[in-house]
């Protein structure tokens, strides 16, 4: 699983932090970013964060 954040879409609502605080954080420009790249153990939390993102800025790519 590969996760990225569309910085142009992110509005810094920080909802992602509520679902996966050990994965996401907000930077000084009020945009979300990833704290880590090993994400398999928090897959469901990331999926929930992506579902709740008001701007659909969290992009999840799964292995085929």
VOLO-850621 format. One line per 3 residues: number of its first residue (from 1); their letters; for each residue x, y, z of N, C-alpha, C. Coordinates in Angstrom, 3 decimals, m for minus. Layout:
<pts>
NUM = A = X:Y:Z:X:Y:Z:X:Y:Z | ...
</pts>
This chain:
<pts>
1 = XXX = 0.842:m1.170:0.000:0.000:0.000:0.000:0.891:1.238:0.000 | 0.550:2.177:m0.878:1.263:3.448:m0.947:0.259:4.559:m0.653 | 0.652:5.472:0.210:m0.225:6.571:0.597:0.466:7.889:0.276
4 = XXX = m0.292:8.807:m0.273:0.226:10.153:m0.515:m0.862:11.154:m0.164 | m0.449:12.398:m0.039:m1.385:13.468:0.274:m1.278:14.521:m0.811 | m2.396:14.831:m1.419:m2.444:15.870:m2.441:m2.377:17.218:m1.718
7 = XXX = m1.213:17.821:m1.726:m0.994:19.077:m1.007:m1.834:20.225:m1.559 | m2.193:20.164:m2.826:m3.039:21.209:m3.413:m4.476:21.123:m2.920 | m4.904:19.916:m2.535:m6.273:19.722:m2.056:m6.400:19.853:m0.545
10 = XXX = m5.364:19.538:0.178:m5.412:19.517:1.644:m5.729:20.911:2.192 | m6.713:20.971:3.099:m7.073:22.242:3.745:m6.679:22.252:5.222 | m5.993:21.204:5.667:m5.514:21.170:7.048:m6.602:20.976:8.082
13 = XXX = m7.649:20.260:7.741:m8.740:20.043:8.695:m8.301:19.187:9.880 | m7.242:18.410:9.698:m6.657:17.548:10.732:m7.544:16.383:11.140 | m8.560:16.079:10.377:m9.371:14.902:10.676:m8.530:13.631:10.591
16 = XXX = m7.562:13.613:9.707:m6.704:12.442:9.551:m5.948:12.140:10.844 | m5.593:13.165:11.584:m4.889:12.961:12.854:m5.762:12.232:13.860 | m7.050:12.456:13.795:m7.969:11.775:14.700:m8.045:10.277:14.447
19 = XXX = m7.843:9.864:13.208:m7.914:8.454:12.853:m6.565:7.757:12.902 | m5.507:8.476:12.599:m4.175:7.867:12.560:m3.116:8.883:13.010 | m3.101:9.220:14.301:m2.160:10.232:14.784:m0.696:9.818:14.696
22 = XXX = m0.441:8.527:14.598:0.936:8.061:14.455:1.387:8.015:12.995 | 0.482:8.400:12.079:0.787:8.379:10.649:0.798:9.789:10.052 | m0.130:10.638:10.479:m0.285:11.970:9.901:0.071:13.062:10.904
25 = XXX = 0.491:14.198:10.377:0.678:15.406:11.177:0.417:16.601:10.260 | 0.348:17.777:10.851:0.108:19.004:10.099:1.366:19.867:10.165 | 1.804:20.389:9.019:3.025:21.199:9.001:2.709:22.682:9.212
28 = XXX = 3.743:23.501:9.136:3.609:24.936:9.385:2.772:25.665:8.337 | 2.544:25.026:7.186:1.689:25.624:6.161:0.254:25.116:6.260 | m0.045:24.404:7.349:m1.373:23.858:7.623:m1.781:22.784:6.618
31 = XXX = m0.810:21.970:6.227:m1.044:20.850:5.312:m0.642:19.554:6.006 | m1.381:18.501:5.739:m1.063:17.195:6.307:0.157:16.607:5.614 | 0.898:15.807:6.359:2.011:15.055:5.786:2.145:13.738:6.524
34 = XXX = 2.866:12.804:5.916:3.061:11.474:6.496:4.251:11.477:7.441 | 4.072:10.855:8.591:5.149:10.711:9.559:5.996:9.477:9.311 | 5.444:8.519:8.597:6.149:7.256:8.372:5.714:6.635:7.055
37 = XXX = 6.493:5.670:6.600:6.181:4.999:5.336:5.762:3.546:5.516 | 6.073:2.935:6.656:5.643:1.560:6.920:4.214:1.617:7.459 | 3.259:1.299:6.600:1.861:1.570:6.907:0.961:0.345:6.991
40 = XXX = 1.488:m0.823:6.719:0.634:m2.008:6.662:m0.096:m2.296:7.970 | 0.516:m1.991:9.103:m0.112:m2.292:10.391:m1.212:m1.295:10.764 | m1.347:m0.206:10.019:m2.375:0.802:10.310:m3.282:1.037:9.098
43 = XXX = m3.389:0.041:8.285:m4.145:0.150:7.037:m5.574:0.643:7.250 | m6.297:0.040:8.179:m7.701:0.417:8.399:m7.814:1.869:8.864 | m6.923:2.303:9.724:m6.944:3.689:10.202:m6.729:4.672:9.059
46 = XXX = m5.826:4.334:8.165:m5.559:5.197:7.010:m6.766:5.225:6.076 | m7.378:4.080:5.869:m8.567:4.026:5.021:m9.686:4.887:5.602 | m9.863:4.837:6.922:m10.880:5.662:7.579:m10.543:7.149:7.440
49 = XXX = m9.271:7.485:7.616:m8.848:8.876:7.463:m9.129:9.364:6.044 | m8.834:8.530:5.056:m9.074:8.900:3.661:m10.567:9.089:3.388 | m11.390:8.221:3.961:m12.840:8.323:3.777:m13.392:9.607:4.392
52 = XXX = m12.821:10.049:5.503:m13.326:11.216:6.212:m12.716:12.535:5.748 | m11.656:12.483:4.979:m11.008:13.710:4.513:m12.005:14.526:3.687 | m12.304:15.763:4.100:m13.321:16.541:3.380:m12.922:16.919:1.962
55 = XXX = m11.638:16.879:1.660:m11.166:17.253:0.330:m10.646:16.056:m0.480 | m10.775:14.845:0.077:m10.258:13.637:m0.577:m8.797:13.785:m0.945 | m8.040:14.397:m0.039:m6.622:14.665:m0.304:m5.714:13.468:m0.028
58 = XXX = m6.209:12.476:0.711:m5.414:11.284:1.012:m5.638:10.261:m0.099 | m4.553:9.917:m0.767:m4.629:8.999:m1.910:m3.980:7.683:m1.510 | m4.732:6.599:m1.653:m4.246:5.261:m1.323:m4.130:4.456:m2.604
61 = XXX = m2.929:3.935:m2.837:m2.699:3.040:m3.966:m2.400:1.664:m3.396 | m3.147:0.680:m3.844:m2.947:m0.681:m3.355:m2.213:m1.494:m4.405 | m1.493:m2.495:m3.924:m0.807:m3.392:m4.834:m1.830:m4.241:m5.571
64 = X = m1.633:m4.425:m6.836:m2.577:m5.194:m7.649:m2.436:m6.668:m7.423
</pts>
